Amino acid sequence: MASRSRIPPLSWLGKGYTSIVRGVPDIVFFLFFVIALDQAFEYLRHKTKCPDWTDAIRQGSDFVVCESAKLPLSNAPQWIHEIYGFSLAVLTFSIVFGAFAANVLYGAMRAVPRAQMETAEAYGMTQRQSFWRILVPQMWVYALPGLSNLWMILVKATPLLFLLGVEDIVYWARELGGTKGAVFDYPHPDWRLYYFLGLLVFYLGLTAVSEAVLGRLNTRLSHGQATSAGEAQRKGIA
């Protein structure tokens, strides 16, 4: 919506966000953006909670804030640390894949025939009514193929979470399948091959379920639409 806006600053913001994020490798966001975001949160808390601090915050390669400004606090329970790391990971995934999703939706909005909007205007609908009642319901038909591919890519990109210290299913398959972990040795030989074969079955099953759900959703959204899928449904009924 920002990219389609007739207000130049808002349009620049939307197009700039999608262009910049899509042009930067994902791993850069996970290695640097999350660290900068974490430090930004701590910096704001530091300025609020420790106004009398006189030492420099940036000391060479170290980022030093007062104890009460750290996120999470050093005496916080372990589950707080895990939730905080997971939240940063979700936010980073949202920013990265949100740019690709925004580009898909932008193209889907442009794919809706202009005649549909002109007809809505001829019936007296306002620009806002035409957008929400005509454009948005029809654009999902064109957006769903791109969004489904993006969903599959997102599922496969979750192993990048280990860069943020979040232990995902791939991490545990490697950890539990080995002969020893970070704390103690396991009483079994190297089973990582079997664990990874199990992961293969899991991901193939998840892909099959996703395709079935997305296929039914595409059928539902195509009902009554002026698309090839909609025409096939009408001929089938006839």
Secondary structure as a PSIPRED ss2 file (coil, helix, strand):
# PSIPRED VFORMAT (PSIPRED V4.0)

   1 M C   1.000  0.000  0.000
   2 A C   1.000  0.000  0.000
   3 S C   1.000  0.000  0.000
   4 R C   1.000  0.000  0.000
   5 S C   1.000  0.000  0.000
   6 R C   1.000  0.000  0.000
   7 I C   1.000  0.000  0.000
   8 P H   0.000  1.000  0.000
   9 P H   0.000  1.000  0.000
  10 L H   0.000  1.000  0.000
  11 S H   0.000  1.000  0.000
  12 W H   0.000  1.000  0.000
  13 L H   0.000  1.000  0.000
  14 G H   0.000  1.000  0.000
  15 K H   0.000  1.000  0.000
  16 G H   0.000  1.000  0.000
  17 Y H   0.000  1.000  0.000
  18 T H   0.000  1.000  0.000
  19 S H   0.000  1.000  0.000
  20 I H   0.000  1.000  0.000
  21 V H   0.000  1.000  0.000
  22 R H   0.000  1.000  0.000
  23 G H   0.000  1.000  0.000
  24 V C   1.000  0.000  0.000
  25 P C   1.000  0.000  0.000
  26 D H   0.000  1.000  0.000
  27 I H   0.000  1.000  0.000
  28 V H   0.000  1.000  0.000
  29 F H   0.000  1.000  0.000
  30 F H   0.000  1.000  0.000
  31 L H   0.000  1.000  0.000
  32 F H   0.000  1.000  0.000
  33 F H   0.000  1.000  0.000
  34 V H   0.000  1.000  0.000
  35 I H   0.000  1.000  0.000
  36 A H   0.000  1.000  0.000
  37 L H   0.000  1.000  0.000
  38 D H   0.000  1.000  0.000
  39 Q H   0.000  1.000  0.000
  40 A H   0.000  1.000  0.000
  41 F H   0.000  1.000  0.000
  42 E H   0.000  1.000  0.000
  43 Y H   0.000  1.000  0.000
  44 L H   0.000  1.000  0.000
  45 R H   0.000  1.000  0.000
  46 H H   0.000  1.000  0.000
  47 K H   0.000  1.000  0.000
  48 T H   0.000  1.000  0.000
  49 K H   0.000  1.000  0.000
  50 C C   1.000  0.000  0.000
  51 P C   1.000  0.000  0.000
  52 D C   1.000  0.000  0.000
  53 W C   1.000  0.000  0.000
  54 T C   1.000  0.000  0.000
  55 D C   1.000  0.000  0.000
  56 A C   1.000  0.000  0.000
  57 I C   1.000  0.000  0.000
  58 R E   0.000  0.000  1.000
  59 Q E   0.000  0.000  1.000
  60 G C   1.000  0.000  0.000
  61 S C   1.000  0.000  0.000
  62 D E   0.000  0.000  1.000
  63 F E   0.000  0.000  1.000
  64 V C   1.000  0.000  0.000
  65 V C   1.000  0.000  0.000
  66 C C   1.000  0.000  0.000
  67 E H   0.000  1.000  0.000
  68 S H   0.000  1.000  0.000
  69 A H   0.000  1.000  0.000
  70 K C   1.000  0.000  0.000
  71 L C   1.000  0.000  0.000
  72 P C   1.000  0.000  0.000
  73 L C   1.000  0.000  0.000
  74 S C   1.000  0.000  0.000
  75 N C   1.000  0.000  0.000
  76 A C   1.000  0.000  0.000
  77 P C   1.000  0.000  0.000
  78 Q H   0.000  1.000  0.000
  79 W H   0.000  1.000  0.000
  80 I H   0.000  1.000  0.000
  81 H H   0.000  1.000  0.000
  82 E H   0.000  1.000  0.000
  83 I H   0.000  1.000  0.000
  84 Y H   0.000  1.000  0.000
  85 G H   0.000  1.000  0.000
  86 F H   0.000  1.000  0.000
  87 S H   0.000  1.000  0.000
  88 L H   0.000  1.000  0.000
  89 A H   0.000  1.000  0.000
  90 V H   0.000  1.000  0.000
  91 L H   0.000  1.000  0.000
  92 T H   0.000  1.000  0.000
  93 F H   0.000  1.000  0.000
  94 S H   0.000  1.000  0.000
  95 I H   0.000  1.000  0.000
  96 V H   0.000  1.000  0.000
  97 F H   0.000  1.000  0.000
  98 G H   0.000  1.000  0.000
  99 A H   0.000  1.000  0.000
 100 F H   0.000  1.000  0.000
 101 A H   0.000  1.000  0.000
 102 A H   0.000  1.000  0.000
 103 N H   0.000  1.000  0.000
 104 V H   0.000  1.000  0.000
 105 L H   0.000  1.000  0.000
 106 Y H   0.000  1.000  0.000
 107 G H   0.000  1.000  0.000
 108 A H   0.000  1.000  0.000
 109 M H   0.000  1.000  0.000
 110 R H   0.000  1.000  0.000
 111 A H   0.000  1.000  0.000
 112 V C   1.000  0.000  0.000
 113 P C   1.000  0.000  0.000
 114 R H   0.000  1.000  0.000
 115 A H   0.000  1.000  0.000
 116 Q H   0.000  1.000  0.000
 117 M H   0.000  1.000  0.000
 118 E H   0.000  1.000  0.000
 119 T H   0.000  1.000  0.000
 120 A H   0.000  1.000  0.000
 121 E H   0.000  1.000  0.000
 122 A H   0.000  1.000  0.000
 123 Y C   1.000  0.000  0.000
 124 G C   1.000  0.000  0.000
 125 M C   1.000  0.000  0.000
 126 T C   1.000  0.000  0.000
 127 Q H   0.000  1.000  0.000
 128 R H   0.000  1.000  0.000
 129 Q H   0.000  1.000  0.000
 130 S H   0.000  1.000  0.000
 131 F H   0.000  1.000  0.000
 132 W H   0.000  1.000  0.000
 133 R H   0.000  1.000  0.000
 134 I H   0.000  1.000  0.000
 135 L H   0.000  1.000  0.000
 136 V H   0.000  1.000  0.000
 137 P H   0.000  1.000  0.000
 138 Q H   0.000  1.000  0.000
 139 M H   0.000  1.000  0.000
 140 W H   0.000  1.000  0.000
 141 V H   0.000  1.000  0.000
 142 Y H   0.000  1.000  0.000
 143 A H   0.000  1.000  0.000
 144 L H   0.000  1.000  0.000
 145 P H   0.000  1.000  0.000
 146 G H   0.000  1.000  0.000
 147 L H   0.000  1.000  0.000
 148 S H   0.000  1.000  0.000
 149 N H   0.000  1.000  0.000
 150 L H   0.000  1.000  0.000
 151 W H   0.000  1.000  0.000
 152 M H   0.000  1.000  0.000
 153 I H   0.000  1.000  0.000
 154 L H   0.000  1.000  0.000
 155 V H   0.000  1.000  0.000
 156 K H   0.000  1.000  0.000
 157 A C   1.000  0.000  0.000
 158 T H   0.000  1.000  0.000
 159 P H   0.000  1.000  0.000
 160 L H   0.000  1.000  0.000
 161 L H   0.000  1.000  0.000
 162 F H   0.000  1.000  0.000
 163 L H   0.000  1.000  0.000
 164 L H   0.000  1.000  0.000
 165 G C   1.000  0.000  0.000
 166 V C   1.000  0.000  0.000
 167 E C   1.000  0.000  0.000
 168 D C   1.000  0.000  0.000
 169 I H   0.000  1.000  0.000
 170 V H   0.000  1.000  0.000
 171 Y H   0.000  1.000  0.000
 172 W H   0.000  1.000  0.000
 173 A H   0.000  1.000  0.000
 174 R H   0.000  1.000  0.000
 175 E H   0.000  1.000  0.000
 176 L H   0.000  1.000  0.000
 177 G H   0.000  1.000  0.000
 178 G C   1.000  0.000  0.000
 179 T C   1.000  0.000  0.000
 180 K E   0.000  0.000  1.000
 181 G C   1.000  0.000  0.000
 182 A C   1.000  0.000  0.000
 183 V C   1.000  0.000  0.000
 184 F C   1.000  0.000  0.000
 185 D E   0.000  0.000  1.000
 186 Y C   1.000  0.000  0.000
 187 P C   1.000  0.000  0.000
 188 H C   1.000  0.000  0.000
 189 P C   1.000  0.000  0.000
 190 D C   1.000  0.000  0.000
 191 W C   1.000  0.000  0.000
 192 R H   0.000  1.000  0.000
 193 L H   0.000  1.000  0.000
 194 Y H   0.000  1.000  0.000
 195 Y H   0.000  1.000  0.000
 196 F H   0.000  1.000  0.000
 197 L H   0.000  1.000  0.000
 198 G H   0.000  1.000  0.000
 199 L H   0.000  1.000  0.000
 200 L H   0.000  1.000  0.000
 201 V H   0.000  1.000  0.000
 202 F H   0.000  1.000  0.000
 203 Y H   0.000  1.000  0.000
 204 L H   0.000  1.000  0.000
 205 G H   0.000  1.000  0.000
 206 L H   0.000  1.000  0.000
 207 T H   0.000  1.000  0.000
 208 A H   0.000  1.000  0.000
 209 V H   0.000  1.000  0.000
 210 S H   0.000  1.000  0.000
 211 E H   0.000  1.000  0.000
 212 A H   0.000  1.000  0.000
 213 V H   0.000  1.000  0.000
 214 L H   0.000  1.000  0.000
 215 G H   0.000  1.000  0.000
 216 R H   0.000  1.000  0.000
 217 L H   0.000  1.000  0.000
 218 N H   0.000  1.000  0.000
 219 T H   0.000  1.000  0.000
 220 R H   0.000  1.000  0.000
 221 L H   0.000  1.000  0.000
 222 S H   0.000  1.000  0.000
 223 H C   1.000  0.000  0.000
 224 G C   1.000  0.000  0.000
 225 Q C   1.000  0.000  0.000
 226 A C   1.000  0.000  0.000
 227 T C   1.000  0.000  0.000
 228 S H   0.000  1.000  0.000
 229 A H   0.000  1.000  0.000
 230 G H   0.000  1.000  0.000
 231 E H   0.000  1.000  0.000
 232 A H   0.000  1.000  0.000
 233 Q H   0.000  1.000  0.000
 234 R H   0.000  1.000  0.000
 235 K H   0.000  1.000  0.000
 236 G H   0.000  1.000  0.000
 237 I H   0.000  1.000  0.000
 238 A C   1.000  0.000  0.000
